[in-house]
Amino acid sequence: MKNRLEELRREKGIKQEELAAAMAVSRQTIGSLENGRYNPSLTLAFKLAQYFNLSIEEIFIYQEENE
């Protein structure tokens, strides 16, 4: 799933480590999210949306997989 996480984090001027601490996850989890290697749990998606004061849809871009 594509997302705007890195862009939003940089706009806010915070490091992966800082965002990870705020979300109670590892820096590796944030890196994996930013690179699209990991899809967040629903709980983490909501926490990120609240942190950035955005909707989940404004952060994560859902695309149907081609069959």
All heavy atoms as TSV, in Angstrom:
chain	resi	resn	atom	element	x	y	z
A	1	MET	N	N	0.845	-1.170	0.000
A	1	MET	CA	C	0.000	0.000	0.000
A	1	MET	C	C	0.894	1.237	0.000
A	1	MET	O	O	1.819	1.344	0.792
A	1	MET	CB	C	-0.882	-0.035	1.256
A	1	MET	CG	C	-1.777	1.153	1.397
A	1	MET	SD	S	-2.825	1.167	2.867
A	1	MET	CE	C	-3.493	-0.458	2.888
A	2	LYS	N	N	0.587	2.150	-0.893
A	2	LYS	CA	C	1.360	3.388	-0.945
A	2	LYS	C	C	0.897	4.313	0.177
A	2	LYS	O	O	-0.223	4.206	0.667
A	2	LYS	CB	C	1.164	4.068	-2.292
A	2	LYS	CG	C	1.745	3.288	-3.444
A	2	LYS	CD	C	1.611	4.054	-4.718
A	2	LYS	CE	C	2.223	3.232	-5.852
A	2	LYS	NZ	N	2.251	3.969	-7.106
A	3	ASN	N	N	1.804	5.215	0.566
A	3	ASN	CA	C	1.447	6.157	1.624
A	3	ASN	C	C	2.287	7.426	1.521
A	3	ASN	O	O	3.269	7.474	0.777
A	3	ASN	CB	C	1.603	5.508	2.997
A	3	ASN	CG	C	3.037	5.160	3.311
A	3	ASN	OD1	O	3.854	6.021	3.553
A	3	ASN	ND2	N	3.354	3.875	3.297
A	4	ARG	N	N	1.886	8.435	2.267
A	4	ARG	CA	C	2.565	9.731	2.305
A	4	ARG	C	C	3.330	9.907	3.609
A	4	ARG	O	O	3.683	11.032	3.981
A	4	ARG	CB	C	1.537	10.855	2.172
A	4	ARG	CG	C	0.755	10.846	0.890
A	4	ARG	CD	C	-0.306	11.943	0.851
A	4	ARG	NE	N	0.253	13.232	1.234
A	4	ARG	CZ	C	-0.382	14.108	2.021
A	4	ARG	NH1	N	-1.559	13.851	2.510
A	4	ARG	NH2	N	0.182	15.260	2.329
A	5	LEU	N	N	3.597	8.823	4.293
A	5	LEU	CA	C	4.171	8.898	5.631
A	5	LEU	C	C	5.509	9.631	5.670
A	5	LEU	O	O	5.711	10.523	6.497
A	5	LEU	CB	C	4.303	7.490	6.200
A	5	LEU	CG	C	4.474	7.360	7.691
A	5	LEU	CD1	C	3.381	8.098	8.439
A	5	LEU	CD2	C	4.472	5.899	8.079
A	6	GLU	N	N	6.422	9.286	4.785
A	6	GLU	CA	C	7.734	9.948	4.788
A	6	GLU	C	C	7.590	11.443	4.515
A	6	GLU	O	O	8.207	12.274	5.191
A	6	GLU	CB	C	8.664	9.307	3.762
A	6	GLU	CG	C	10.054	9.915	3.769
A	6	GLU	CD	C	11.014	9.229	2.824
A	6	GLU	OE1	O	10.598	8.364	2.035
A	6	GLU	OE2	O	12.211	9.572	2.880
A	7	GLU	N	N	6.770	11.786	3.546
A	7	GLU	CA	C	6.527	13.196	3.209
A	7	GLU	C	C	5.974	13.958	4.417
A	7	GLU	O	O	6.455	15.045	4.754
A	7	GLU	CB	C	5.523	13.241	2.051
A	7	GLU	CG	C	4.953	14.594	1.745
A	7	GLU	CD	C	3.749	14.518	0.804
A	7	GLU	OE1	O	3.536	13.479	0.153
A	7	GLU	OE2	O	3.015	15.518	0.749
A	8	LEU	N	N	4.995	13.383	5.080
A	8	LEU	CA	C	4.383	14.036	6.238
A	8	LEU	C	C	5.362	14.157	7.395
A	8	LEU	O	O	5.414	15.188	8.071
A	8	LEU	CB	C	3.145	13.255	6.678
A	8	LEU	CG	C	1.989	13.241	5.680
A	8	LEU	CD1	C	0.958	12.201	6.089
A	8	LEU	CD2	C	1.370	14.613	5.543
A	9	ARG	N	N	6.149	13.114	7.607
A	9	ARG	CA	C	7.132	13.132	8.689
A	9	ARG	C	C	8.172	14.222	8.445
A	9	ARG	O	O	8.526	14.984	9.346
A	9	ARG	CB	C	7.803	11.753	8.796
A	9	ARG	CG	C	8.850	11.670	9.887
A	9	ARG	CD	C	9.459	10.295	9.960
A	9	ARG	NE	N	10.054	9.823	8.724
A	9	ARG	CZ	C	11.228	10.254	8.243
A	9	ARG	NH1	N	11.929	11.162	8.885
A	9	ARG	NH2	N	11.711	9.753	7.113
A	10	ARG	N	N	8.651	14.315	7.216
A	10	ARG	CA	C	9.658	15.336	6.883
A	10	ARG	C	C	9.085	16.747	7.007
A	10	ARG	O	O	9.768	17.663	7.471
A	10	ARG	CB	C	10.216	15.099	5.481
A	10	ARG	CG	C	11.105	13.869	5.414
A	10	ARG	CD	C	11.638	13.664	3.998
A	10	ARG	NE	N	12.363	12.424	3.879
A	10	ARG	CZ	C	13.666	12.298	4.050
A	10	ARG	NH1	N	14.385	13.351	4.391
A	10	ARG	NH2	N	14.253	11.130	3.911
A	11	GLU	N	N	7.817	16.923	6.581
A	11	GLU	CA	C	7.178	18.235	6.718
A	11	GLU	C	C	7.115	18.668	8.177
A	11	GLU	O	O	7.250	19.840	8.499
A	11	GLU	CB	C	5.759	18.202	6.138
A	11	GLU	CG	C	5.691	18.239	4.639
A	11	GLU	CD	C	4.264	18.109	4.118
A	11	GLU	OE1	O	3.305	18.131	4.928
A	11	GLU	OE2	O	4.112	17.986	2.897
A	12	LYS	N	N	6.915	17.702	9.056
A	12	LYS	CA	C	6.818	17.982	10.483
A	12	LYS	C	C	8.207	18.126	11.116
A	12	LYS	O	O	8.337	18.547	12.261
A	12	LYS	CB	C	6.037	16.851	11.159
A	12	LYS	CG	C	5.432	17.220	12.469
A	12	LYS	CD	C	4.405	16.171	12.886
A	12	LYS	CE	C	3.808	16.543	14.200
A	12	LYS	NZ	N	2.412	16.901	14.118
A	13	GLY	N	N	9.251	17.745	10.359
A	13	GLY	CA	C	10.617	17.902	10.833
A	13	GLY	C	C	11.020	16.898	11.899
A	13	GLY	O	O	11.800	17.235	12.793
A	14	ILE	N	N	10.469	15.683	11.822
A	14	ILE	CA	C	10.818	14.670	12.817
A	14	ILE	C	C	11.514	13.476	12.163
A	14	ILE	O	O	11.343	13.216	10.975
A	14	ILE	CB	C	9.574	14.189	13.607
A	14	ILE	CG1	C	8.542	13.578	12.669
A	14	ILE	CG2	C	8.983	15.314	14.424
A	14	ILE	CD1	C	7.397	12.906	13.380
A	15	LYS	N	N	12.301	12.785	12.958
A	15	LYS	CA	C	13.028	11.607	12.497
A	15	LYS	C	C	12.158	10.368	12.657
A	15	LYS	O	O	11.190	10.371	13.418
A	15	LYS	CB	C	14.310	11.434	13.312
A	15	LYS	CG	C	15.283	12.565	13.155
A	15	LYS	CD	C	16.500	12.335	14.009
A	15	LYS	CE	C	17.464	13.496	13.857
A	15	LYS	NZ	N	18.652	13.322	14.676
A	16	GLN	N	N	12.546	9.314	11.954
A	16	GLN	CA	C	11.838	8.040	12.081
A	16	GLN	C	C	11.790	7.592	13.538
A	16	GLN	O	O	10.764	7.086	14.000
A	16	GLN	CB	C	12.512	6.954	11.234
A	16	GLN	CG	C	12.256	7.077	9.762
A	16	GLN	CD	C	12.879	5.940	8.978
A	16	GLN	OE1	O	13.754	5.218	9.457
A	16	GLN	NE2	N	12.428	5.772	7.741
A	17	GLU	N	N	12.887	7.787	14.254
A	17	GLU	CA	C	12.960	7.376	15.650
A	17	GLU	C	C	11.915	8.099	16.507
A	17	GLU	O	O	11.304	7.500	17.390
A	17	GLU	CB	C	14.358	7.628	16.234
A	17	GLU	CG	C	15.451	6.765	15.638
A	17	GLU	CD	C	16.045	7.327	14.344
A	17	GLU	OE1	O	15.574	8.380	13.842
A	17	GLU	OE2	O	16.976	6.705	13.813
A	18	GLU	N	N	11.732	9.382	16.238
A	18	GLU	CA	C	10.767	10.171	17.006
A	18	GLU	C	C	9.334	9.718	16.728
A	18	GLU	O	O	8.525	9.593	17.653
A	18	GLU	CB	C	10.916	11.650	16.679
A	18	GLU	CG	C	12.251	12.234	17.127
A	18	GLU	CD	C	12.476	13.629	16.580
A	18	GLU	OE1	O	12.652	13.776	15.357
A	18	GLU	OE2	O	12.477	14.567	17.400
A	19	LEU	N	N	9.033	9.470	15.460
A	19	LEU	CA	C	7.701	8.990	15.108
A	19	LEU	C	C	7.472	7.602	15.685
A	19	LEU	O	O	6.395	7.317	16.212
A	19	LEU	CB	C	7.512	8.985	13.587
A	19	LEU	CG	C	6.147	8.548	13.083
A	19	LEU	CD1	C	5.031	9.397	13.687
A	19	LEU	CD2	C	6.102	8.600	11.561
A	20	ALA	N	N	8.484	6.757	15.616
A	20	ALA	CA	C	8.380	5.409	16.172
A	20	ALA	C	C	8.079	5.460	17.665
A	20	ALA	O	O	7.203	4.734	18.157
A	20	ALA	CB	C	9.667	4.628	15.907
A	21	ALA	N	N	8.768	6.327	18.378
A	21	ALA	CA	C	8.543	6.455	19.822
A	21	ALA	C	C	7.113	6.925	20.107
A	21	ALA	O	O	6.453	6.409	21.009
A	21	ALA	CB	C	9.555	7.420	20.431
A	22	ALA	N	N	6.633	7.872	19.322
A	22	ALA	CA	C	5.276	8.387	19.519
A	22	ALA	C	C	4.218	7.323	19.229
A	22	ALA	O	O	3.147	7.326	19.829
A	22	ALA	CB	C	5.049	9.604	18.633
A	23	MET	N	N	4.546	6.390	18.334
A	23	MET	CA	C	3.606	5.330	17.956
A	23	MET	C	C	3.821	4.045	18.750
A	23	MET	O	O	3.074	3.083	18.585
A	23	MET	CB	C	3.738	5.003	16.456
A	23	MET	CG	C	3.392	6.131	15.521
A	23	MET	SD	S	1.665	6.632	15.633
A	23	MET	CE	C	1.843	8.249	16.385
A	24	ALA	N	N	4.857	4.010	19.563
A	24	ALA	CA	C	5.223	2.819	20.347
A	24	ALA	C	C	5.528	1.623	19.449
A	24	ALA	O	O	5.087	0.506	19.694
A	24	ALA	CB	C	4.133	2.478	21.359
A	25	VAL	N	N	6.275	1.903	18.360
A	25	VAL	CA	C	6.755	0.849	17.464
A	25	VAL	C	C	8.249	1.074	17.235
A	25	VAL	O	O	8.809	2.074	17.680
A	25	VAL	CB	C	5.995	0.845	16.105
A	25	VAL	CG1	C	4.506	0.570	16.300
A	25	VAL	CG2	C	6.197	2.152	15.340
A	26	SER	N	N	8.887	0.181	16.521
A	26	SER	CA	C	10.320	0.328	16.245
A	26	SER	C	C	10.557	1.266	15.068
A	26	SER	O	O	9.669	1.505	14.241
A	26	SER	CB	C	10.941	-1.039	15.937
A	26	SER	OG	O	10.471	-1.512	14.687
A	27	ARG	N	N	11.771	1.799	15.001
A	27	ARG	CA	C	12.152	2.621	13.856
A	27	ARG	C	C	12.056	1.806	12.581
A	27	ARG	O	O	11.683	2.311	11.523
A	27	ARG	CB	C	13.582	3.165	14.029
A	27	ARG	CG	C	13.963	4.140	12.905
A	27	ARG	CD	C	15.454	4.241	12.671
A	27	ARG	NE	N	16.107	2.986	12.451
A	27	ARG	CZ	C	16.106	2.308	11.282
A	27	ARG	NH1	N	15.455	2.764	10.245
A	27	ARG	NH2	N	16.756	1.171	11.164
A	28	GLN	N	N	12.378	0.517	12.668
A	28	GLN	CA	C	12.309	-0.362	11.496
A	28	GLN	C	C	10.879	-0.465	10.965
A	28	GLN	O	O	10.666	-0.541	9.755
A	28	GLN	CB	C	12.849	-1.763	11.829
A	28	GLN	CG	C	14.350	-1.798	12.028
A	28	GLN	CD	C	14.795	-1.392	13.438
A	28	GLN	OE1	O	13.994	-1.031	14.298
A	28	GLN	NE2	N	16.098	-1.428	13.667
A	29	THR	N	N	9.906	-0.450	11.875
A	29	THR	CA	C	8.509	-0.497	11.451
A	29	THR	C	C	8.154	0.752	10.654
A	29	THR	O	O	7.522	0.664	9.596
A	29	THR	CB	C	7.574	-0.633	12.672
A	29	THR	OG1	O	7.848	-1.881	13.316
A	29	THR	CG2	C	6.111	-0.567	12.264
A	30	ILE	N	N	8.587	1.909	11.128
A	30	ILE	CA	C	8.324	3.156	10.406
A	30	ILE	C	C	9.007	3.122	9.039
A	30	ILE	O	O	8.399	3.480	8.027
A	30	ILE	CB	C	8.781	4.390	11.221
A	30	ILE	CG1	C	8.023	4.474	12.555
A	30	ILE	CG2	C	8.624	5.676	10.407
A	30	ILE	CD1	C	6.513	4.599	12.438
A	31	GLY	N	N	10.249	2.668	8.994
A	31	GLY	CA	C	10.963	2.559	7.716
A	31	GLY	C	C	10.263	1.619	6.754
A	31	GLY	O	O	10.130	1.918	5.560
A	32	SER	N	N	9.797	0.503	7.254
A	32	SER	CA	C	9.086	-0.464	6.409
A	32	SER	C	C	7.761	0.102	5.904
A	32	SER	O	O	7.371	-0.142	4.760
A	32	SER	CB	C	8.836	-1.760	7.179
A	32	SER	OG	O	10.050	-2.431	7.427
A	33	LEU	N	N	7.075	0.859	6.759
A	33	LEU	CA	C	5.834	1.511	6.316
A	33	LEU	C	C	6.128	2.508	5.202
A	33	LEU	O	O	5.445	2.523	4.171
A	33	LEU	CB	C	5.186	2.249	7.488
A	33	LEU	CG	C	4.421	1.428	8.500
A	33	LEU	CD1	C	4.082	2.278	9.716
A	33	LEU	CD2	C	3.162	0.858	7.891
A	34	GLU	N	N	7.146	3.337	5.407
A	34	GLU	CA	C	7.482	4.360	4.418
A	34	GLU	C	C	7.877	3.754	3.082
A	34	GLU	O	O	7.589	4.328	2.034
A	34	GLU	CB	C	8.615	5.245	4.938
A	34	GLU	CG	C	8.185	6.154	6.063
A	34	GLU	CD	C	9.279	7.072	6.558
A	34	GLU	OE1	O	10.442	6.963	6.101
A	34	GLU	OE2	O	8.978	7.910	7.431
A	35	ASN	N	N	8.506	2.596	3.114
A	35	ASN	CA	C	8.956	1.940	1.884
A	35	ASN	C	C	7.914	1.010	1.283
A	35	ASN	O	O	8.178	0.367	0.276
A	35	ASN	CB	C	10.245	1.157	2.144
A	35	ASN	CG	C	11.405	2.087	2.432
A	35	ASN	OD1	O	11.548	3.120	1.790
A	35	ASN	ND2	N	12.223	1.740	3.401
A	36	GLY	N	N	6.753	0.916	1.913
A	36	GLY	CA	C	5.689	0.080	1.380
A	36	GLY	C	C	5.891	-1.409	1.568
A	36	GLY	O	O	5.204	-2.216	0.943
A	37	ARG	N	N	6.819	-1.785	2.439
A	37	ARG	CA	C	7.072	-3.210	2.684
A	37	ARG	C	C	6.149	-3.774	3.751
A	37	ARG	O	O	6.093	-4.982	3.954
A	37	ARG	CB	C	8.530	-3.422	3.116
A	37	ARG	CG	C	9.535	-3.142	2.020
A	37	ARG	CD	C	10.936	-3.568	2.438
A	37	ARG	NE	N	11.344	-3.008	3.701
A	37	ARG	CZ	C	12.171	-1.975	3.852
A	37	ARG	NH1	N	12.674	-1.390	2.789
A	37	ARG	NH2	N	12.493	-1.539	5.042
A	38	TYR	N	N	5.441	-2.894	4.444
A	38	TYR	CA	C	4.602	-3.308	5.568
A	38	TYR	C	C	3.333	-2.473	5.564
A	38	TYR	O	O	3.386	-1.260	5.374
A	38	TYR	CB	C	5.391	-3.080	6.869
A	38	TYR	CG	C	4.614	-3.274	8.139
A	38	TYR	CD1	C	4.240	-4.540	8.568
A	38	TYR	CD2	C	4.267	-2.177	8.929
A	38	TYR	CE1	C	3.527	-4.702	9.753
A	38	TYR	CE2	C	3.564	-2.334	10.112
A	38	TYR	CZ	C	3.197	-3.601	10.518
A	38	TYR	OH	O	2.498	-3.765	11.682
A	39	ASN	N	N	2.205	-3.128	5.726
A	39	ASN	CA	C	0.932	-2.424	5.871
A	39	ASN	C	C	0.606	-2.336	7.349
A	39	ASN	O	O	0.723	-3.318	8.071
A	39	ASN	CB	C	-0.180	-3.155	5.128
A	39	ASN	CG	C	-0.010	-3.081	3.625
A	39	ASN	OD1	O	0.523	-2.120	3.097
A	39	ASN	ND2	N	-0.447	-4.109	2.937
A	40	PRO	N	N	0.181	-1.173	7.796
A	40	PRO	CA	C	-0.062	-0.998	9.230
A	40	PRO	C	C	-1.317	-1.732	9.695
A	40	PRO	O	O	-2.238	-1.968	8.911
A	40	PRO	CB	C	-0.260	0.511	9.359
A	40	PRO	CG	C	-0.865	0.898	8.049
A	40	PRO	CD	C	-0.170	0.022	7.037
A	41	SER	N	N	-1.335	-2.044	10.970
A	41	SER	CA	C	-2.573	-2.543	11.575
A	41	SER	C	C	-3.564	-1.385	11.563
A	41	SER	O	O	-3.183	-0.214	11.417
A	41	SER	CB	C	-2.317	-2.991	13.012
A	41	SER	OG	O	-1.984	-1.865	13.817
A	42	LEU	N	N	-4.818	-1.702	11.736
A	42	LEU	CA	C	-5.839	-0.660	11.778
A	42	LEU	C	C	-5.581	0.299	12.939
A	42	LEU	O	O	-5.706	1.521	12.801
A	42	LEU	CB	C	-7.223	-1.300	11.902
A	42	LEU	CG	C	-8.421	-0.382	11.724
A	42	LEU	CD1	C	-8.342	0.381	10.415
A	42	LEU	CD2	C	-9.695	-1.194	11.789
A	43	THR	N	N	-5.159	-0.250	14.063
A	43	THR	CA	C	-4.853	0.576	15.232
A	43	THR	C	C	-3.727	1.556	14.933
A	43	THR	O	O	-3.825	2.751	15.243
A	43	THR	CB	C	-4.474	-0.311	16.438
A	43	THR	OG1	O	-5.555	-1.198	16.702
A	43	THR	CG2	C	-4.165	0.519	17.663
A	44	LEU	N	N	-2.648	1.071	14.316
A	44	LEU	CA	C	-1.519	1.943	13.987
A	44	LEU	C	C	-1.925	2.985	12.951
A	44	LEU	O	O	-1.528	4.152	13.047
A	44	LEU	CB	C	-0.325	1.119	13.496
A	44	LEU	CG	C	0.932	1.897	13.130
A	44	LEU	CD1	C	1.393	2.791	14.271
A	44	LEU	CD2	C	2.039	0.933	12.715
A	45	ALA	N	N	-2.724	2.600	11.975
A	45	ALA	CA	C	-3.192	3.560	10.969
A	45	ALA	C	C	-3.979	4.691	11.628
A	45	ALA	O	O	-3.790	5.869	11.305
A	45	ALA	CB	C	-4.038	2.854	9.917
A	46	PHE	N	N	-4.856	4.353	12.585
A	46	PHE	CA	C	-5.618	5.375	13.305
A	46	PHE	C	C	-4.695	6.263	14.137
A	46	PHE	O	O	-4.870	7.487	14.180
A	46	PHE	CB	C	-6.682	4.742	14.208
A	46	PHE	CG	C	-7.992	4.500	13.514
A	46	PHE	CD1	C	-8.367	3.218	13.160
A	46	PHE	CD2	C	-8.845	5.550	13.215
A	46	PHE	CE1	C	-9.570	2.982	12.520
A	46	PHE	CE2	C	-10.059	5.329	12.573
A	46	PHE	CZ	C	-10.422	4.038	12.224
A	47	LYS	N	N	-3.705	5.672	14.806
A	47	LYS	CA	C	-2.776	6.456	15.614
A	47	LYS	C	C	-1.989	7.440	14.750
A	47	LYS	O	O	-1.793	8.594	15.125
A	47	LYS	CB	C	-1.823	5.527	16.371
A	47	LYS	CG	C	-2.475	4.814	17.539
A	47	LYS	CD	C	-1.568	3.777	18.164
A	47	LYS	CE	C	-0.435	4.372	18.956
A	47	LYS	NZ	N	0.348	3.339	19.681
A	48	LEU	N	N	-1.547	6.979	13.578
A	48	LEU	CA	C	-0.814	7.854	12.664
A	48	LEU	C	C	-1.708	8.986	12.169
A	48	LEU	O	O	-1.280	10.137	12.097
A	48	LEU	CB	C	-0.255	7.046	11.490
A	48	LEU	CG	C	0.931	6.155	11.827
A	48	LEU	CD1	C	1.139	5.095	10.749
A	48	LEU	CD2	C	2.200	6.985	11.999
A	49	ALA	N	N	-2.946	8.661	11.834
A	49	ALA	CA	C	-3.881	9.686	11.361
A	49	ALA	C	C	-4.105	10.744	12.448
A	49	ALA	O	O	-4.092	11.943	12.152
A	49	ALA	CB	C	-5.195	9.035	10.949
A	50	GLN	N	N	-4.278	10.306	13.678
A	50	GLN	CA	C	-4.473	11.254	14.773
A	50	GLN	C	C	-3.216	12.097	14.984
A	50	GLN	O	O	-3.301	13.308	15.217
A	50	GLN	CB	C	-4.833	10.523	16.064
A	50	GLN	CG	C	-6.240	9.985	16.061
A	50	GLN	CD	C	-6.584	9.249	17.350
A	50	GLN	OE1	O	-5.712	8.738	18.040
A	50	GLN	NE2	N	-7.867	9.189	17.666
A	51	TYR	N	N	-2.057	11.464	14.913
A	51	TYR	CA	C	-0.791	12.171	15.126
A	51	TYR	C	C	-0.621	13.308	14.115
A	51	TYR	O	O	-0.193	14.406	14.459
A	51	TYR	CB	C	0.372	11.173	15.016
A	51	TYR	CG	C	1.720	11.780	15.285
A	51	TYR	CD1	C	2.187	11.944	16.582
A	51	TYR	CD2	C	2.539	12.184	14.241
A	51	TYR	CE1	C	3.423	12.497	16.839
A	51	TYR	CE2	C	3.782	12.738	14.476
A	51	TYR	CZ	C	4.222	12.889	15.772
A	51	TYR	OH	O	5.449	13.441	16.009
A	52	PHE	N	N	-0.939	13.013	12.842
A	52	PHE	CA	C	-0.772	14.015	11.790
A	52	PHE	C	C	-2.031	14.858	11.573
A	52	PHE	O	O	-2.049	15.723	10.703
A	52	PHE	CB	C	-0.353	13.340	10.476
A	52	PHE	CG	C	1.060	12.824	10.501
A	52	PHE	CD1	C	1.309	11.463	10.569
A	52	PHE	CD2	C	2.143	13.687	10.466
A	52	PHE	CE1	C	2.607	10.980	10.597
A	52	PHE	CE2	C	3.444	13.220	10.493
A	52	PHE	CZ	C	3.679	11.861	10.558
A	53	ASN	N	N	-3.076	14.587	12.370
A	53	ASN	CA	C	-4.337	15.313	12.261
A	53	ASN	C	C	-4.923	15.229	10.855
A	53	ASN	O	O	-5.344	16.225	10.274
A	53	ASN	CB	C	-4.172	16.776	12.693
A	53	ASN	CG	C	-5.500	17.417	13.036
A	53	ASN	OD1	O	-6.436	16.746	13.456
A	53	ASN	ND2	N	-5.580	18.721	12.854
A	54	LEU	N	N	-4.894	14.017	10.298
A	54	LEU	CA	C	-5.413	13.740	8.966
A	54	LEU	C	C	-6.298	12.502	9.041
A	54	LEU	O	O	-6.303	11.793	10.037
A	54	LEU	CB	C	-4.267	13.467	7.980
A	54	LEU	CG	C	-3.285	14.611	7.720
A	54	LEU	CD1	C	-2.090	14.096	6.934
A	54	LEU	CD2	C	-3.972	15.735	6.959
A	55	SER	N	N	-7.019	12.241	7.953
A	55	SER	CA	C	-7.771	10.993	7.886
A	55	SER	C	C	-6.822	9.888	7.411
A	55	SER	O	O	-5.767	10.165	6.807
A	55	SER	CB	C	-8.945	11.115	6.910
A	55	SER	OG	O	-8.475	11.221	5.586
A	56	ILE	N	N	-7.191	8.660	7.667
A	56	ILE	CA	C	-6.382	7.529	7.204
A	56	ILE	C	C	-6.209	7.600	5.688
A	56	ILE	O	O	-5.118	7.359	5.163
A	56	ILE	CB	C	-7.014	6.190	7.631
A	56	ILE	CG1	C	-6.918	6.029	9.154
A	56	ILE	CG2	C	-6.353	5.011	6.918
A	56	ILE	CD1	C	-7.645	4.818	9.704
A	57	GLU	N	N	-7.279	7.958	4.974
A	57	GLU	CA	C	-7.240	8.025	3.512
A	57	GLU	C	C	-6.291	9.102	2.996
A	57	GLU	O	O	-5.822	9.018	1.869
A	57	GLU	CB	C	-8.644	8.265	2.939
A	57	GLU	CG	C	-9.594	7.120	3.160
A	57	GLU	CD	C	-10.312	7.172	4.515
A	57	GLU	OE1	O	-10.012	8.074	5.345
A	57	GLU	OE2	O	-11.149	6.303	4.754
A	58	GLU	N	N	-6.031	10.116	3.813
A	58	GLU	CA	C	-5.095	11.167	3.406
A	58	GLU	C	C	-3.635	10.717	3.561
A	58	GLU	O	O	-2.744	11.347	2.996
A	58	GLU	CB	C	-5.328	12.431	4.230
A	58	GLU	CG	C	-6.631	13.137	3.888
A	58	GLU	CD	C	-6.909	14.310	4.798
A	58	GLU	OE1	O	-7.061	14.097	6.026
A	58	GLU	OE2	O	-6.974	15.443	4.287
A	59	ILE	N	N	-3.408	9.657	4.309
A	59	ILE	CA	C	-2.050	9.142	4.516
A	59	ILE	C	C	-1.791	7.912	3.658
A	59	ILE	O	O	-0.757	7.801	3.010
A	59	ILE	CB	C	-1.822	8.800	6.003
A	59	ILE	CG1	C	-1.998	10.051	6.866
A	59	ILE	CG2	C	-0.421	8.199	6.199
A	59	ILE	CD1	C	-1.960	9.782	8.357
A	60	PHE	N	N	-2.746	6.997	3.657
A	60	PHE	CA	C	-2.573	5.722	2.963
A	60	PHE	C	C	-3.428	5.674	1.709
A	60	PHE	O	O	-4.613	6.002	1.737
A	60	PHE	CB	C	-2.932	4.561	3.895
A	60	PHE	CG	C	-2.032	4.495	5.091
A	60	PHE	CD1	C	-2.417	5.072	6.289
A	60	PHE	CD2	C	-0.796	3.888	5.015
A	60	PHE	CE1	C	-1.583	5.035	7.402
A	60	PHE	CE2	C	0.058	3.849	6.113
A	60	PHE	CZ	C	-0.344	4.421	7.305
A	61	ILE	N	N	-2.816	5.260	0.607
A	61	ILE	CA	C	-3.494	5.197	-0.677
A	61	ILE	C	C	-3.740	3.743	-1.032
A	61	ILE	O	O	-2.802	2.986	-1.308
A	61	ILE	CB	C	-2.656	5.878	-1.790
A	61	ILE	CG1	C	-2.452	7.356	-1.453
A	61	ILE	CG2	C	-3.323	5.741	-3.138
A	61	ILE	CD1	C	-1.123	7.674	-0.847
A	62	TYR	N	N	-5.004	3.347	-0.965
A	62	TYR	CA	C	-5.362	1.962	-1.257
A	62	TYR	C	C	-5.533	1.784	-2.747
A	62	TYR	O	O	-6.191	2.589	-3.402
A	62	TYR	CB	C	-6.657	1.576	-0.539
A	62	TYR	CG	C	-7.123	0.187	-0.888
A	62	TYR	CD1	C	-6.473	-0.921	-0.370
A	62	TYR	CD2	C	-8.175	-0.003	-1.757
A	62	TYR	CE1	C	-6.875	-2.201	-0.699
A	62	TYR	CE2	C	-8.589	-1.281	-2.099
A	62	TYR	CZ	C	-7.943	-2.370	-1.557
A	62	TYR	OH	O	-8.344	-3.627	-1.910
A	63	GLN	N	N	-4.922	0.725	-3.280
A	63	GLN	CA	C	-5.073	0.382	-4.686
A	63	GLN	C	C	-5.394	-1.096	-4.783
A	63	GLN	O	O	-4.718	-1.921	-4.156
A	63	GLN	CB	C	-3.794	0.670	-5.469
A	63	GLN	CG	C	-3.443	2.150	-5.521
A	63	GLN	CD	C	-2.135	2.399	-6.239
A	63	GLN	OE1	O	-1.204	1.596	-6.168
A	63	GLN	NE2	N	-2.054	3.514	-6.917
A	64	GLU	N	N	-6.417	-1.416	-5.565
A	64	GLU	CA	C	-6.774	-2.820	-5.776
A	64	GLU	C	C	-5.615	-3.516	-6.469
A	64	GLU	O	O	-4.986	-2.958	-7.364
A	64	GLU	CB	C	-8.025	-2.913	-6.675
A	64	GLU	CG	C	-9.279	-2.417	-6.032
A	64	GLU	CD	C	-9.968	-3.467	-5.191
A	64	GLU	OE1	O	-9.694	-4.667	-5.376
A	64	GLU	OE2	O	-10.785	-3.069	-4.345
A	65	GLU	N	N	-5.354	-4.742	-6.045
A	65	GLU	CA	C	-4.326	-5.535	-6.717
A	65	GLU	C	C	-4.924	-6.103	-7.995
A	65	GLU	O	O	-6.064	-6.550	-7.999
A	65	GLU	CB	C	-3.851	-6.676	-5.814
A	65	GLU	CG	C	-3.055	-6.185	-4.637
A	65	GLU	CD	C	-2.480	-7.330	-3.834
A	65	GLU	OE1	O	-2.210	-8.393	-4.414
A	65	GLU	OE2	O	-2.320	-7.159	-2.617
A	66	ASN	N	N	-4.149	-6.070	-9.070
A	66	ASN	CA	C	-4.620	-6.655	-10.331
A	66	ASN	C	C	-4.567	-8.155	-10.245
A	66	ASN	O	O	-3.580	-8.731	-9.776
A	66	ASN	CB	C	-3.744	-6.174	-11.493
A	66	ASN	CG	C	-3.896	-4.677	-11.727
A	66	ASN	OD1	O	-4.946	-4.111	-11.434
A	66	ASN	ND2	N	-2.875	-4.059	-12.262
A	67	GLU	N	N	-5.641	-8.779	-10.680
A	67	GLU	CA	C	-5.692	-10.253	-10.608
A	67	GLU	C	C	-5.151	-10.851	-11.865
A	67	GLU	O	O	-5.147	-10.323	-12.900
A	67	GLU	CB	C	-7.130	-10.713	-10.374
A	67	GLU	CG	C	-7.624	-10.234	-9.018
A	67	GLU	CD	C	-9.044	-10.723	-8.734
A	67	GLU	OE1	O	-9.421	-11.788	-9.249
A	67	GLU	OE2	O	-9.746	-10.035	-8.002
